[in-house]
Amino acid sequence: MIALKNNHCLHKLWRSLQIRHCCSGLPVSGNAVITHNNGVCMPILHSQNQSLNILAGSNYSKEEELRDYLCQSPNLLIHENEYSASYVTKEFRLLSAGQLDILLIDSNGVPIVVECKLYKNEESRREILAQIFDYVSALSLLTIDELDYQLTGALSSTIKIIADGDEKKFDTIWSICATNLRAGNIRVILAIDEARDDLIRIVRFVNDHSDLDVRLTTIKKYENSEVGLILVPSFVVYGASESFSIKSKSKPRVARKEFESIISAYKNIYKSEEFLIGNSASNHRKIIKETWDANVHYEFLDRFNGPTIELHLENKKYASIFSKIEDVVRSYENDFLDCNIKYDPKWCGVGRIILELKGEDPEPEKYAEVMSRFIGLTNKGIEIIITDVEKSVITSRSRPTAETV
């Protein structure tokens, strides 16, 4: 049996994948360790018969291949702390919005639209998002009876399976699903093989500035003749799930209470009016300074493997200065021996710096103290650098052209 480690979602993978359905009958044994970073999964080291073999990632032949795997195992897209999802249909053509890839419903009556995309297919990110909005708006115009009629009874059949013969449970899920449809409370999941930086940025923006629950999940494929097929999900952007649940019946998002405790601790510890919490998203909070461009900010991020403290550059005009800001942070590394510091120059095509606290389950006050320390030590050096960038931009705009001269 394969042991999956280093990510909460991977503990669930073996159950939800139901790999016996996907491995062409091949027996699987040995051990595998899987690591990931923002949806880009590293090779798997597979141990069998006292030998170590590396499983490199494989490419999907086409989007339909990824779609069919997810139809077989929809819970690859769902975190273990959420309500499980069930397959309703695939390639469903909405009369006014085109054909959606997969329609699911979770056991709490939330409709889920899944759109499958591959990195190699150069479809515009704008087109992808427009497609999503089209699907949600078209579904919200339908009553549950109209939708079930267009699906030739597939929705009611799926809810019957979820209810497991309990008529009262069926009526409850049916009623909740009807309410969610009419309210547009529809979760959207973009399932992809590799996440583009600009798509990550756009999906995060949609979640920050709308009531939509849009998620971005990568499904990495590994395969060889000995092990068979392994699919590894990574949650890249986790949407505002609380906005799309019947709150009295919904489960809280994983680590949500802990994350709120960290934000509360930060408010109590860091009293400065310079750096303020700039948003109220469920899985991240920006710490911004009014005199800075909002594309440069500190951030608390609630990842599935634990909260992190980060510094983000999210505009390409700052791409040339990431190395300078990295130098500023590196000069204070001895002040952060209680953290693992990671430098990611590819974030949004610009860069970010990540601080992961060492130790098991640090207290919220510890996160707040580290963020306060991080801001206190680095903000002046960073401000000098970004001010120089702004001055150079202003100078280049005001410089006369040959024609004006």
VOPAGU-2260 file (C-alpha; in pm, 1 decimal, decimal comma):
REM VOPAGU-2260
SITE   aa  ch    i         X         Y         Z
SITE  MET   A    0       0,0       0,0       0,0
SITE  ILE   A    1     121,9     351,5     -76,5
SITE  ALA   A    2     164,3     588,3     218,3
SITE  LEU   A    3      94,9     950,6     132,7
SITE  LYS   A    4     263,5    1210,9     351,8
SITE  ASN   A    5     339,3    1582,7     388,7
SITE  ASN   A    6      -2,5    1725,2     299,1
SITE  HIS   A    7    -339,9    1700,4     473,9
SITE  CYS   A    8    -514,6    1648,6     142,6
SITE  LEU   A    9    -285,8    1355,9      58,5
SITE  HIS   A   10    -397,5    1155,6     362,0
SITE  LYS   A   11    -736,2    1148,4     196,2
SITE  LEU   A   12    -607,5    1069,0    -150,8
SITE  TRP   A   13    -589,0     693,6    -110,7
SITE  ARG   A   14    -951,8     671,2       1,9
SITE  SER   A   15   -1099,4     918,0    -245,4
SITE  LEU   A   16    -897,4     808,0    -547,9
SITE  GLN   A   17   -1021,0     448,1    -519,4
SITE  ILE   A   18    -708,0     360,0    -707,3
SITE  ARG   A   19    -830,8       7,5    -781,4
SITE  HIS   A   20   -1060,7     166,9   -1039,7
SITE  CYS   A   21    -778,8     354,1   -1209,0
SITE  CYS   A   22    -479,5     120,0   -1209,9
SITE  SER   A   23    -594,3    -125,9   -1475,0
SITE  GLY   A   24    -605,6    -400,3   -1213,7
SITE  LEU   A   25    -239,3    -371,5   -1122,7
SITE  PRO   A   26    -153,6    -446,4    -758,5
SITE  VAL   A   27      18,9    -164,0    -571,9
SITE  SER   A   28     267,1    -204,3    -288,4
SITE  GLY   A   29     568,6     -32,0    -136,6
SITE  ASN   A   30     598,3     323,3      -3,4
SITE  ALA   A   31     582,5     662,9    -168,6
SITE  VAL   A   32     652,4    1007,8     -35,5
SITE  ILE   A   33     491,0    1299,5    -214,1
SITE  THR   A   34     578,9    1663,6    -164,1
SITE  HIS   A   35     423,6    1967,8    -325,0
SITE  ASN   A   36     461,3    2342,0    -362,0
SITE  ASN   A   37     168,1    2552,3    -478,9
SITE  GLY   A   38      21,1    2287,1    -699,5
SITE  VAL   A   39     348,8    2181,5    -863,1
SITE  CYS   A   40     407,6    1828,3    -733,8
SITE  MET   A   41     760,5    1697,3    -701,9
SITE  PRO   A   42     860,0    1347,8    -820,5
SITE  ILE   A   43     750,4    1053,3    -607,7
SITE  LEU   A   44    1020,2     836,3    -451,8
SITE  HIS   A   45     882,7     482,4    -459,6
SITE  SER   A   46    1039,1     210,4    -242,4
SITE  GLN   A   47     987,0    -152,5    -340,7
SITE  ASN   A   48    1194,1    -466,9    -285,6
SITE  GLN   A   49    1473,7    -265,7    -119,7
SITE  SER   A   50    1519,5     -43,9    -424,5
SITE  LEU   A   51    1427,4     321,7    -472,5
SITE  ASN   A   52    1262,1     437,3    -791,6
SITE  ILE   A   53    1159,7     788,8    -889,5
SITE  LEU   A   54     819,9     834,3   -1048,9
SITE  ALA   A   55     829,4    1143,4   -1266,8
SITE  GLY   A   56     513,1    1329,8   -1353,7
SITE  SER   A   57     324,3    1221,3   -1666,2
SITE  ASN   A   58     126,1    1438,1   -1905,2
SITE  TYR   A   59    -243,0    1400,7   -1975,1
SITE  SER   A   60    -309,4    1322,5   -2339,7
SITE  LYS   A   61    -609,8    1556,7   -2344,9
SITE  GLU   A   62    -850,8    1735,1   -2111,1
SITE  GLU   A   63   -1102,4    1452,9   -2143,4
SITE  GLU   A   64    -857,7    1216,4   -1971,9
SITE  LEU   A   65    -838,4    1440,6   -1664,0
SITE  ARG   A   66   -1216,3    1488,0   -1675,0
SITE  ASP   A   67   -1285,3    1113,8   -1679,3
SITE  TYR   A   68   -1057,2    1047,1   -1380,5
SITE  LEU   A   69   -1241,0    1313,9   -1181,3
SITE  CYS   A   70   -1577,2    1168,1   -1279,4
SITE  GLN   A   71   -1461,9     837,9   -1127,8
SITE  SER   A   72   -1317,2    1001,4    -814,8
SITE  PRO   A   73   -1474,7    1345,0    -756,5
SITE  ASN   A   74   -1353,1    1362,3    -396,9
SITE  LEU   A   75   -1001,7    1426,9    -523,0
SITE  LEU   A   76   -1132,5    1783,9    -546,6
SITE  ILE   A   77   -1272,7    1798,0    -194,2
SITE  HIS   A   78   -1085,6    1846,6     132,1
SITE  GLU   A   79   -1135,2    1576,1     394,9
SITE  ASN   A   80   -1298,4    1824,0     636,6
SITE  GLU   A   81   -1568,3    1915,5     383,9
SITE  TYR   A   82   -1886,0    1740,1     279,6
SITE  SER   A   83   -1813,2    1467,0      25,5
SITE  ALA   A   84   -1907,7    1518,7    -339,2
SITE  SER   A   85   -2099,8    1288,8    -573,4
SITE  TYR   A   86   -2097,0    1271,7    -951,2
SITE  VAL   A   87   -2409,4    1390,2   -1133,0
SITE  THR   A   88   -2314,8    1419,6   -1499,6
SITE  LYS   A   89   -2046,5    1522,8   -1748,0
SITE  GLU   A   90   -2054,4    1724,1   -2071,7
SITE  PHE   A   91   -2382,9    1883,7   -1970,6
SITE  ARG   A   92   -2496,2    2143,7   -2222,8
SITE  LEU   A   93   -2663,8    2446,3   -2072,1
SITE  LEU   A   94   -2895,8    2596,6   -2331,5
SITE  SER   A   95   -2760,6    2950,3   -2294,7
SITE  ALA   A   96   -2403,4    2893,9   -2172,4
SITE  GLY   A   97   -2240,6    2605,7   -2353,0
SITE  GLN   A   98   -2116,5    2273,7   -2220,6
SITE  LEU   A   99   -1974,8    2234,1   -1869,4
SITE  ASP   A  100   -1727,7    1952,4   -1806,2
SITE  ILE   A  101   -1857,8    1797,8   -1481,6
SITE  LEU   A  102   -2148,7    1864,3   -1248,3
SITE  LEU   A  103   -2124,9    1738,8    -889,2
SITE  ILE   A  104   -2330,6    1788,1    -575,8
SITE  ASP   A  105   -2198,8    1764,9    -220,5
SITE  SER   A  106   -2381,8    1588,5      60,7
SITE  ASN   A  107   -2499,4    1922,7     197,9
SITE  GLY   A  108   -2676,0    2019,2    -125,1
SITE  VAL   A  109   -2417,7    2252,6    -281,2
SITE  PRO   A  110   -2396,4    2223,1    -663,3
SITE  ILE   A  111   -2036,2    2206,9    -790,1
SITE  VAL   A  112   -1925,4    2292,4   -1142,8
SITE  VAL   A  113   -1587,6    2150,6   -1247,2
SITE  GLU   A  114   -1397,7    2287,5   -1544,3
SITE  CYS   A  115   -1093,7    2086,7   -1660,8
SITE  LYS   A  116    -802,9    2262,4   -1832,0
SITE  LEU   A  117    -448,8    2165,0   -1932,8
SITE  TYR   A  118    -148,2    2396,6   -1915,8
SITE  LYS   A  119     -54,9    2327,0   -2277,8
SITE  ASN   A  120    -387,2    2455,2   -2407,5
SITE  GLU   A  121    -335,3    2827,4   -2457,1
SITE  GLU   A  122    -686,8    2936,4   -2372,0
SITE  SER   A  123    -717,7    3292,1   -2243,0
SITE  ARG   A  124    -756,6    3319,4   -1867,1
SITE  ARG   A  125   -1025,1    3580,2   -1937,1
SITE  GLU   A  126   -1214,8    3326,4   -2146,8
SITE  ILE   A  127   -1193,4    3068,9   -1867,1
SITE  LEU   A  128   -1332,7    3311,3   -1608,5
SITE  ALA   A  129   -1603,4    3436,1   -1846,9
SITE  GLN   A  130   -1701,4    3073,1   -1904,0
SITE  ILE   A  131   -1731,5    3016,5   -1528,8
SITE  PHE   A  132   -1951,7    3322,2   -1478,9
SITE  ASP   A  133   -2167,7    3207,3   -1770,7
SITE  TYR   A  134   -2220,4    2862,6   -1616,2
SITE  VAL   A  135   -2310,4    2998,4   -1271,1
SITE  SER   A  136   -2551,0    3258,0   -1407,4
SITE  ALA   A  137   -2719,3    3003,6   -1638,6
SITE  LEU   A  138   -2761,2    2745,4   -1360,3
SITE  SER   A  139   -2904,3    3005,6   -1123,0
SITE  LEU   A  140   -3186,7    3075,9   -1371,2
SITE  LEU   A  141   -3309,0    2716,5   -1340,7
SITE  THR   A  142   -3533,1    2571,2   -1073,1
SITE  ILE   A  143   -3416,9    2238,9    -936,3
SITE  ASP   A  144   -3702,3    2064,3   -1119,8
SITE  GLU   A  145   -3601,7    2225,3   -1447,9
SITE  LEU   A  146   -3240,2    2124,7   -1396,3
SITE  ASP   A  147   -3333,0    1767,7   -1306,6
SITE  TYR   A  148   -3556,9    1748,9   -1614,3
SITE  GLN   A  149   -3271,7    1865,3   -1841,3
SITE  LEU   A  150   -3049,2    1604,7   -1673,9
SITE  THR   A  151   -3313,6    1335,3   -1736,4
SITE  GLY   A  152   -3337,0    1264,6   -1363,0
SITE  ALA   A  153   -2962,2    1236,9   -1294,1
SITE  LEU   A  154   -2972,4    1494,4   -1012,9
SITE  SER   A  155   -3257,1    1331,4    -821,9
SITE  SER   A  156   -3094,5     991,8    -871,2
SITE  THR   A  157   -2767,7    1116,7    -722,2
SITE  ILE   A  158   -2943,2    1274,1    -423,7
SITE  LYS   A  159   -3125,6     943,7    -362,5
SITE  ILE   A  160   -2788,6     768,8    -346,6
SITE  ILE   A  161   -2657,7    1030,8    -102,4
SITE  ALA   A  162   -2971,1     996,7     112,9
SITE  ASP   A  163   -2929,3     617,6     115,0
SITE  GLY   A  164   -3302,3     544,1     120,7
SITE  ASP   A  165   -3384,7     805,2     387,0
SITE  GLU   A  166   -3677,6    1003,7     240,5
SITE  LYS   A  167   -3646,9    1282,7     497,0
SITE  LYS   A  168   -3277,5    1325,0     418,3
SITE  PHE   A  169   -3357,2    1328,7      46,3
SITE  ASP   A  170   -3614,6    1605,4      94,7
SITE  THR   A  171   -3368,9    1809,0     303,4
SITE  ILE   A  172   -3084,9    1785,4      48,4
SITE  TRP   A  173   -3326,8    1851,6    -239,6
SITE  SER   A  174   -3461,4    2163,4     -66,0
SITE  ILE   A  175   -3113,4    2297,3      18,0
SITE  CYS   A  176   -2992,2    2236,9    -336,8
SITE  ALA   A  177   -3298,6    2421,3    -472,6
SITE  THR   A  178   -3222,5    2718,7    -247,2
SITE  ASN   A  179   -2856,2    2721,1    -348,1
SITE  LEU   A  180   -2942,7    2712,9    -718,1
SITE  ARG   A  181   -3179,8    3006,4    -699,7
SITE  ALA   A  182   -2934,9    3207,1    -489,6
SITE  GLY   A  183   -2645,0    3133,1    -723,8
SITE  ASN   A  184   -2467,0    2952,2    -439,2
SITE  ILE   A  185   -2269,0    2730,8    -674,6
SITE  ARG   A  186   -1909,4    2625,6    -613,4
SITE  VAL   A  187   -1673,4    2632,9    -909,1
SITE  ILE   A  188   -1354,9    2425,8    -926,1
SITE  LEU   A  189   -1090,4    2473,6   -1193,3
SITE  ALA   A  190    -910,2    2140,8   -1219,1
SITE  ILE   A  191    -577,7    2172,2   -1400,1
SITE  ASP   A  192    -250,9    1988,1   -1439,8
SITE  GLU   A  193     -32,3    2291,2   -1364,1
SITE  ALA   A  194    -121,9    2637,1   -1235,7
SITE  ARG   A  195     -18,5    2946,5   -1426,8
SITE  ASP   A  196      77,9    3242,8   -1208,4
SITE  ASP   A  197    -168,4    3477,8   -1378,8
SITE  LEU   A  198    -453,1    3230,0   -1332,8
SITE  ILE   A  199    -370,8    3199,7    -961,3
SITE  ARG   A  200    -379,3    3578,3    -932,5
SITE  ILE   A  201    -712,9    3608,8   -1115,5
SITE  VAL   A  202    -885,7    3335,0    -915,0
SITE  ARG   A  203    -766,1    3487,9    -587,3
SITE  PHE   A  204    -897,2    3826,7    -700,5
SITE  VAL   A  205   -1239,1    3680,0    -783,8
SITE  ASN   A  206   -1263,9    3527,8    -435,8
SITE  ASP   A  207   -1149,0    3851,4    -269,2
SITE  HIS   A  208   -1387,5    4079,8    -453,8
SITE  SER   A  209   -1702,0    3876,6    -509,3
SITE  ASP   A  210   -1927,7    3627,9    -334,7
SITE  LEU   A  211   -1829,1    3351,7    -574,5
SITE  ASP   A  212   -1657,8    3040,5    -437,3
SITE  VAL   A  213   -1398,5    2965,0    -707,2
SITE  ARG   A  214   -1123,2    2713,9    -637,4
SITE  LEU   A  215    -807,9    2621,2    -822,1
SITE  THR   A  216    -681,1    2264,8    -784,2
SITE  THR   A  217    -398,7    2089,1    -963,9
SITE  ILE   A  218    -417,9    1714,9   -1030,8
SITE  LYS   A  219     -70,0    1579,4   -1101,1
SITE  LYS   A  220     -43,0    1246,0   -1280,3
SITE  TYR   A  221     218,4     975,6   -1212,2
SITE  GLU   A  222     223,4     640,7   -1387,1
SITE  ASN   A  223     441,0     340,2   -1459,5
SITE  SER   A  224     397,8     -32,3   -1522,6
SITE  GLU   A  225     482,3    -137,1   -1163,5
SITE  VAL   A  226     277,8     107,8    -960,5
SITE  GLY   A  227       1,6     186,1   -1206,9
SITE  LEU   A  228    -166,1     526,5   -1192,8
SITE  ILE   A  229    -141,7     780,1    -909,3
SITE  LEU   A  230    -323,1    1114,1    -912,9
SITE  VAL   A  231    -211,4    1377,3    -662,2
SITE  PRO   A  232    -436,2    1678,5    -586,4
SITE  SER   A  233    -301,9    2008,0    -451,2
SITE  PHE   A  234    -527,5    2294,5    -341,2
SITE  VAL   A  235    -373,0    2608,5    -493,0
SITE  VAL   A  236    -654,6    2858,4    -429,1
SITE  TYR   A  237    -919,2    2763,5    -179,3
SITE  GLY   A  238   -1233,4    2969,3    -229,2
SITE  ALA   A  239   -1457,1    3152,4      14,8
SITE  SER   A  240   -1648,6    2839,3     110,0
SITE  GLU   A  241   -1840,9    3002,6     393,3
SITE  SER   A  242   -2016,2    3228,0     141,8
SITE  PHE   A  243   -2161,2    2927,9     -38,3
SITE  SER   A  244   -2299,2    2710,3     238,0
SITE  ILE   A  245   -2616,4    2702,7     439,0
SITE  LYS   A  246   -2428,6    2823,2     744,6
SITE  SER   A  247   -2641,0    2649,1    1004,9
SITE  LYS   A  248   -2558,3    2315,6     842,9
SITE  SER   A  249   -2208,8    2369,3     705,5
SITE  LYS   A  250   -1879,2    2246,5     841,7
SITE  PRO   A  251   -1619,1    2511,4     918,2
SITE  ARG   A  252   -1320,4    2531,8     688,7
SITE  VAL   A  253   -1012,8    2351,5     817,6
SITE  ALA   A  254    -793,6    2564,3    1049,8
SITE  ARG   A  255   -1045,7    2848,2    1027,6
SITE  LYS   A  256   -1071,5    2905,7    1404,4
SITE  GLU   A  257    -694,4    2891,9    1438,5
SITE  PHE   A  258    -652,7    3142,3    1156,7
SITE  GLU   A  259    -904,2    3383,5    1311,1
SITE  SER   A  260    -716,8    3352,2    1642,0
SITE  ILE   A  261    -394,9    3453,2    1467,1
SITE  ILE   A  262    -560,0    3761,8    1316,1
SITE  SER   A  263    -707,2    3858,5    1654,3
SITE  ALA   A  264    -368,3    3813,1    1821,7
SITE  TYR   A  265    -203,9    4031,9    1558,8
SITE  LYS   A  266    -460,1    4309,4    1615,0
SITE  ASN   A  267    -389,5    4297,7    1988,6
SITE  ILE   A  268      -9,2    4287,3    1962,1
SITE  TYR   A  269      65,4    4518,6    1669,7
SITE  LYS   A  270     -92,0    4854,6    1748,9
SITE  SER   A  271      70,4    5066,6    1476,0
SITE  GLU   A  272    -165,1    5257,6    1246,0
SITE  GLU   A  273      85,0    5227,5     959,0
SITE  PHE   A  274      16,6    4865,7     865,6
SITE  LEU   A  275    -349,1    4764,4     866,0
SITE  ILE   A  276    -542,7    4449,9     774,2
SITE  GLY   A  277    -668,5    4521,0     424,8
SITE  ASN   A  278    -924,3    4249,3     350,8
SITE  SER   A  279   -1145,1    3985,9     514,1
SITE  ALA   A  280   -1093,5    3678,9     292,1
SITE  SER   A  281   -1143,3    3342,0     458,1
SITE  ASN   A  282    -796,4    3204,6     384,9
SITE  HIS   A  283    -566,4    3505,8     372,6
SITE  ARG   A  284    -535,3    3856,5     517,1
SITE  LYS   A  285    -324,3    4127,2     357,2
SITE  ILE   A  286    -129,7    4363,0     582,2
SITE  ILE   A  287     -97,7    4686,9     387,0
SITE  LYS   A  288      53,1    5030,6     427,8
SITE  GLU   A  289    -154,6    5315,4     285,5
SITE  THR   A  290     144,6    5491,1     131,8
SITE  TRP   A  291     253,3    5175,9     -54,2
SITE  ASP   A  292     115,3    5033,2    -375,1
SITE  ALA   A  293    -131,3    4762,0    -265,2
SITE  ASN   A  294      54,8    4519,4    -492,7
SITE  VAL   A  295     333,4    4522,1    -231,2
SITE  HIS   A  296     206,3    4389,0     100,4
SITE  TYR   A  297     263,3    4149,1     388,6
SITE  GLU   A  298      14,6    3864,8     429,1
SITE  PHE   A  299    -110,6    3593,8     661,3
SITE  LEU   A  300    -198,4    3291,5     446,3
SITE  ASP   A  301    -398,1    2995,7     579,0
SITE  ARG   A  302    -258,0    2696,0     392,3
SITE  PHE   A  303    -378,3    2339,9     439,4
SITE  ASN   A  304     -45,9    2242,0     594,2
SITE  GLY   A  305     -52,8    2538,4     832,8
SITE  PRO   A  306     -57,6    2920,2     827,3
SITE  THR   A  307     235,5    3113,3     683,5
SITE  ILE   A  308     362,0    3472,3     699,4
SITE  GLU   A  309     444,9    3619,9     360,6
SITE  LEU   A  310     559,8    3925,6     168,8
SITE  HIS   A  311     406,4    3960,1    -178,9
SITE  LEU   A  312     497,5    4156,7    -491,0
SITE  GLU   A  313     203,6    4127,9    -731,2
SITE  ASN   A  314     274,9    4372,5   -1012,8
SITE  LYS   A  315     533,0    4307,4   -1283,4
SITE  LYS   A  316     671,8    4658,1   -1256,0
SITE  TYR   A  317     836,9    4528,9    -936,8
SITE  ALA   A  318     990,5    4219,7   -1101,5
SITE  SER   A  319    1332,7    4381,3   -1129,5
SITE  ILE   A  320    1353,5    4459,2    -756,4
SITE  PHE   A  321    1270,5    4119,9    -606,4
SITE  SER   A  322    1639,7    4037,2    -567,5
SITE  LYS   A  323    1692,9    4365,4    -378,4
SITE  ILE   A  324    1403,7    4293,2    -143,3
SITE  GLU   A  325    1535,7    3939,9    -100,1
SITE  ASP   A  326    1869,8    4091,7       6,5
SITE  VAL   A  327    1689,7    4303,5     267,0
SITE  VAL   A  328    1519,0    3998,0     416,8
SITE  ARG   A  329    1836,3    3785,8     400,5
SITE  SER   A  330    2019,0    4047,4     604,2
SITE  TYR   A  331    1782,1    3968,4     892,8
SITE  GLU   A  332    1780,4    3587,1     863,8
SITE  ASN   A  333    1956,6    3551,5    1200,6
SITE  ASP   A  334    1657,9    3727,1    1356,4
SITE  PHE   A  335    1426,5    3455,1    1222,2
SITE  LEU   A  336    1592,2    3133,6    1336,5
SITE  ASP   A  337    1245,5    3022,6    1451,8
SITE  CYS   A  338    1128,0    3017,4    1088,4
SITE  ASN   A  339    1202,9    2844,8     761,4
SITE  ILE   A  340    1233,6    3120,0     499,4
SITE  LYS   A  341    1157,5    3048,3     133,9
SITE  TYR   A  342    1221,5    3283,2    -158,3
SITE  ASP   A  343     987,0    3236,7    -454,5
SITE  PRO   A  344    1081,6    3466,7    -747,0
SITE  LYS   A  345     812,7    3317,6    -976,6
SITE  TRP   A  346     505,5    3418,0    -774,0
SITE  CYS   A  347     273,4    3613,5   -1010,9
SITE  GLY   A  348     579,0    3657,4   -1231,6
SITE  VAL   A  349     725,1    3888,7    -965,5
SITE  GLY   A  350     800,9    3718,8    -635,5
SITE  ARG   A  351     711,3    3648,8    -274,0
SITE  ILE   A  352     888,1    3552,7      47,8
SITE  ILE   A  353     740,9    3290,1     280,1
SITE  LEU   A  354     806,0    3239,8     651,0
SITE  GLU   A  355     702,9    2901,8     790,9
SITE  LEU   A  356     716,6    2881,2    1170,2
SITE  LYS   A  357     914,8    2590,4    1313,0
SITE  GLY   A  358     776,4    2362,2    1581,9
SITE  GLU   A  359     448,4    2182,2    1624,9
SITE  ASP   A  360     131,2    2394,4    1629,6
SITE  PRO   A  361     273,3    2735,6    1725,3
SITE  GLU   A  362      40,3    2952,6    1931,0
SITE  PRO   A  363    -153,2    3232,9    1752,8
SITE  GLU   A  364      45,9    3487,5    1953,3
SITE  LYS   A  365     366,5    3345,8    1804,5
SITE  TYR   A  366     241,9    3405,5    1448,6
SITE  ALA   A  367     140,6    3759,5    1544,0
SITE  GLU   A  368     479,1    3829,0    1704,4
SITE  VAL   A  369     671,0    3697,9    1402,0
SITE  MET   A  370     464,4    3909,7    1161,1
SITE  SER   A  371     523,7    4215,3    1381,1
SITE  ARG   A  372     896,5    4140,3    1387,6
SITE  PHE   A  373     903,3    4079,6    1010,9
SITE  ILE   A  374     735,3    4412,4     937,6
SITE  GLY   A  375     942,0    4601,8    1195,1
SITE  LEU   A  376    1277,7    4482,7    1062,8
SITE  THR   A  377    1215,3    4491,6     687,9
SITE  ASN   A  378     961,8    4762,6     603,5
SITE  LYS   A  379    1204,0    5059,3     593,0
SITE  GLY   A  380    1444,5    4886,0     355,3
SITE  ILE   A  381    1155,8    4772,9     136,3
SITE  GLU   A  382    1005,0    5122,8     131,1
SITE  ILE   A  383    1329,7    5272,6       0,8
SITE  ILE   A  384    1338,0    5019,4    -282,5
SITE  ILE   A  385     974,5    5057,9    -392,9
SITE  THR   A  386     996,5    5438,4    -366,9
SITE  ASP   A  387    1287,2    5431,1    -614,5
SITE  VAL   A  388    1071,1    5223,7    -850,3
SITE  GLU   A  389     783,8    5473,3    -830,1
SITE  LYS   A  390    1022,3    5763,7    -897,8
SITE  SER   A  391    1165,4    5590,5   -1204,3
SITE  VAL   A  392     813,4    5522,2   -1338,2
SITE  ILE   A  393     715,6    5888,8   -1292,2
SITE  THR   A  394    1039,6    6004,1   -1457,9
SITE  SER   A  395     989,5    5777,5   -1759,6
SITE  ARG   A  396     632,7    5903,8   -1804,9
SITE  SER   A  397     734,2    6268,2   -1787,7
SITE  ARG   A  398    1036,8    6234,8   -2018,6
SITE  PRO   A  399     959,1    6415,2   -2351,6
SITE  THR   A  400     957,4    6210,4   -2668,7
SITE  ALA   A  401    1138,1    6310,0   -2989,5
SITE  GLU   A  402     809,3    6430,1   -3138,4
SITE  THR   A  403     723,8    6660,7   -2845,9
SITE  VAL   A  404    1075,4    6805,3   -2855,5
